[in-house]
């Protein structure tokens, strides 16, 4: 192949002698450079194909047979290999967790190139044993589902032939203890007899299960306003019935304490103090959860104020109030008042209005002011009512649902009417339980109805391109406030969007079940 520079020089000489046109010169140069470029691409393609090796060998393996290791790689003798293929083989070998490291090299021999993988083996577990010592208690003898060795193996992931890791063996001790605690064995002790040293190859656990602990009693001391029965129904920890249920879980004790505090705060005991301690029986198979209560002073409502209301007058919001100034604070009549206020806004279509009662402490001991923080929202209207059915080939008409919910496009979005439509549909008996009911607002940023319809999703998820702005956060906070204070909104999930053409919402009705009974 002549040199490209020589060809150019010859072309220039011919041009001077024969006065060829510049078009001819340009065409010849282009053809020359095209040939050179094709050669470059061909060389790159040849290099990407790699080289062919005569054999592939493994070095450094002590316990794992070479044949087993070779099954994990893709490179084969007498076939082209490349750097990419070698990297994938090394990654595959490391993923087995058999080796600390894997390196490669190419050896030249009279028979050809030899690809050699040098491995540094991890130690392999030769034997796994669990020595279980069980308490001879009555409860343990009656245990119908004791912890078996197969459970222990599943928790630890250890078996003969698996990689030996003394650090992972220590983690397995904590995992076994945690699993036993979840099953009620609070006093379990797990010891790693063998397997804690790098040079060992056997893993042996000694497990002293101890008694299976059940909650026998839940007692209270210092409570005057609430009796023991009232407080017990708020606890997460439950008492055992004979030998069934009531497993002791120490992690629930802080939640039980907080539940008792919240129950007292709901009636105005804002300074209440509660402590709880477990008291075990002599054989430690039973426990009494004992709570000590210091009730403190019950607070009185001095003044009731409203903030944020402009559409509904304060006198109307105050009218027919269950909780009045001068009375003891009580969340039960307070929730009735919040429900009544939300009803006013719901009748006007302010679907996402929120009323949050906030007690404000005063300088006077035992006295609070109650402030209703109101977000009135704005009127909302139903834009669409969409019905979807689970299953590949649903045969139920959408009118079956639409006739029962009695909510139509253009109607004002009244939470009470929408909730009533959902109750009618659930009580119709036409579908299986589990109807998913969603109210989906449409954001002003969305430019058209078509975009809104495409972006809507169905399984309680947000639209794929919905902006993460204050509106979504507001919806979440509004729903949480309604659930906690008034129980409104607890029957369905709500997400807020605003329509760009008018302040409308889309009431979405979905059956997340098969419509087997409707023809």
Secondary structure as the mmCIF struct_conf table of DSSP 4:
data_model
#
loop_
_struct_conf.conf_type_id
_struct_conf.id
_struct_conf.beg_label_comp_id
_struct_conf.beg_label_asym_id
_struct_conf.beg_label_seq_id
_struct_conf.end_label_comp_id
_struct_conf.end_label_asym_id
_struct_conf.end_label_seq_id
HELX_RH_AL_P HELX_RH_AL_P1 UNK A 4 UNK A 18
HELX_RH_AL_P HELX_RH_AL_P2 UNK A 22 UNK A 48
TURN_TY1_P TURN_TY1_P1 UNK A 49 UNK A 49
STRN STRN1 UNK A 51 UNK A 52
BEND BEND1 UNK A 54 UNK A 54
STRN STRN2 UNK A 55 UNK A 59
BEND BEND2 UNK A 60 UNK A 60
BEND BEND3 UNK A 62 UNK A 64
HELX_RH_AL_P HELX_RH_AL_P3 UNK A 66 UNK A 70
TURN_TY1_P TURN_TY1_P2 UNK A 71 UNK A 72
TURN_TY1_P TURN_TY1_P3 UNK A 77 UNK A 78
BEND BEND4 UNK A 79 UNK A 79
STRN STRN3 UNK A 80 UNK A 81
HELX_RH_AL_P HELX_RH_AL_P4 UNK A 83 UNK A 95
TURN_TY1_P TURN_TY1_P4 UNK A 96 UNK A 97
STRN STRN4 UNK A 99 UNK A 109
TURN_TY1_P TURN_TY1_P5 UNK A 110 UNK A 111
STRN STRN5 UNK A 112 UNK A 121
HELX_LH_PP_P HELX_LH_PP_P1 UNK A 122 UNK A 123
STRN STRN6 UNK A 124 UNK A 124
STRN STRN7 UNK A 127 UNK A 133
HELX_RH_AL_P HELX_RH_AL_P5 UNK A 138 UNK A 141
TURN_TY1_P TURN_TY1_P6 UNK A 142 UNK A 142
BEND BEND5 UNK A 144 UNK A 145
HELX_RH_AL_P HELX_RH_AL_P6 UNK A 149 UNK A 156
TURN_TY1_P TURN_TY1_P7 UNK A 160 UNK A 161
BEND BEND6 UNK A 162 UNK A 162
STRN STRN8 UNK A 163 UNK A 163
HELX_LH_PP_P HELX_LH_PP_P2 UNK A 164 UNK A 164
HELX_RH_AL_P HELX_RH_AL_P7 UNK A 166 UNK A 182
TURN_TY1_P TURN_TY1_P8 UNK A 183 UNK A 184
TURN_TY1_P TURN_TY1_P9 UNK A 186 UNK A 187
STRN STRN9 UNK A 189 UNK A 194
BEND BEND7 UNK A 197 UNK A 197
TURN_TY1_P TURN_TY1_P10 UNK A 198 UNK A 199
STRN STRN10 UNK A 202 UNK A 208
HELX_LH_PP_P HELX_LH_PP_P3 UNK A 211 UNK A 213
STRN STRN11 UNK A 214 UNK A 221
BEND BEND8 UNK A 222 UNK A 222
BEND BEND9 UNK A 225 UNK A 226
HELX_RH_AL_P HELX_RH_AL_P8 UNK A 228 UNK A 232
TURN_TY1_P TURN_TY1_P11 UNK A 233 UNK A 234
BEND BEND10 UNK A 236 UNK A 236
STRN STRN12 UNK A 241 UNK A 241
TURN_TY1_P TURN_TY1_P12 UNK A 242 UNK A 243
STRN STRN13 UNK A 244 UNK A 244
BEND BEND11 UNK A 245 UNK A 245
STRN STRN14 UNK A 247 UNK A 247
HELX_RH_3T_P HELX_RH_3T_P1 UNK A 250 UNK A 252
HELX_RH_AL_P HELX_RH_AL_P9 UNK A 253 UNK A 265
TURN_TY1_P TURN_TY1_P13 UNK A 266 UNK A 268
TURN_TY1_P TURN_TY1_P14 UNK A 270 UNK A 271
STRN STRN15 UNK A 273 UNK A 280
TURN_TY1_P TURN_TY1_P15 UNK A 282 UNK A 283
BEND BEND12 UNK A 284 UNK A 285
STRN STRN16 UNK A 286 UNK A 294
HELX_LH_PP_P HELX_LH_PP_P4 UNK A 297 UNK A 299
STRN STRN17 UNK A 300 UNK A 307
BEND BEND13 UNK A 308 UNK A 308
BEND BEND14 UNK A 311 UNK A 312
HELX_RH_AL_P HELX_RH_AL_P10 UNK A 314 UNK A 318
TURN_TY1_P TURN_TY1_P16 UNK A 319 UNK A 320
BEND BEND15 UNK A 322 UNK A 323
TURN_TY1_P TURN_TY1_P17 UNK A 325 UNK A 326
BEND BEND16 UNK A 327 UNK A 327
STRN STRN18 UNK A 328 UNK A 328
HELX_LH_PP_P HELX_LH_PP_P5 UNK A 329 UNK A 329
HELX_RH_AL_P HELX_RH_AL_P11 UNK A 331 UNK A 347
TURN_TY1_P TURN_TY1_P18 UNK A 348 UNK A 349
TURN_TY1_P TURN_TY1_P19 UNK A 351 UNK A 352
STRN STRN19 UNK A 354 UNK A 361
BEND BEND17 UNK A 363 UNK A 364
TURN_TY1_P TURN_TY1_P20 UNK A 365 UNK A 366
STRN STRN20 UNK A 367 UNK A 375
STRN STRN21 UNK A 381 UNK A 389
BEND BEND18 UNK A 390 UNK A 393
TURN_TY1_P TURN_TY1_P21 UNK A 398 UNK A 398
HELX_RH_AL_P HELX_RH_AL_P12 UNK A 399 UNK A 405
TURN_TY1_P TURN_TY1_P22 UNK A 409 UNK A 410
BEND BEND19 UNK A 411 UNK A 411
STRN STRN22 UNK A 412 UNK A 412
HELX_RH_AL_P HELX_RH_AL_P13 UNK A 415 UNK A 427
TURN_TY1_P TURN_TY1_P23 UNK A 428 UNK A 428
BEND BEND20 UNK A 430 UNK A 431
BEND BEND21 UNK A 433 UNK A 433
STRN STRN23 UNK A 435 UNK A 441
TURN_TY1_P TURN_TY1_P24 UNK A 444 UNK A 445
HELX_RH_AL_P HELX_RH_AL_P14 UNK A 449 UNK A 455
BEND BEND22 UNK A 458 UNK A 460
HELX_LH_PP_P HELX_LH_PP_P6 UNK A 461 UNK A 463
TURN_TY1_P TURN_TY1_P25 UNK A 464 UNK A 465
BEND BEND23 UNK A 469 UNK A 469
HELX_RH_AL_P HELX_RH_AL_P15 UNK A 470 UNK A 485
TURN_TY1_P TURN_TY1_P26 UNK A 486 UNK A 486
TURN_TY1_P TURN_TY1_P27 UNK A 488 UNK A 491
BEND BEND24 UNK A 492 UNK A 492
STRN STRN24 UNK A 493 UNK A 495
BEND BEND25 UNK A 500 UNK A 503
STRN STRN25 UNK A 504 UNK A 511
BEND BEND26 UNK A 513 UNK A 513
TURN_TY1_P TURN_TY1_P28 UNK A 516 UNK A 517
#
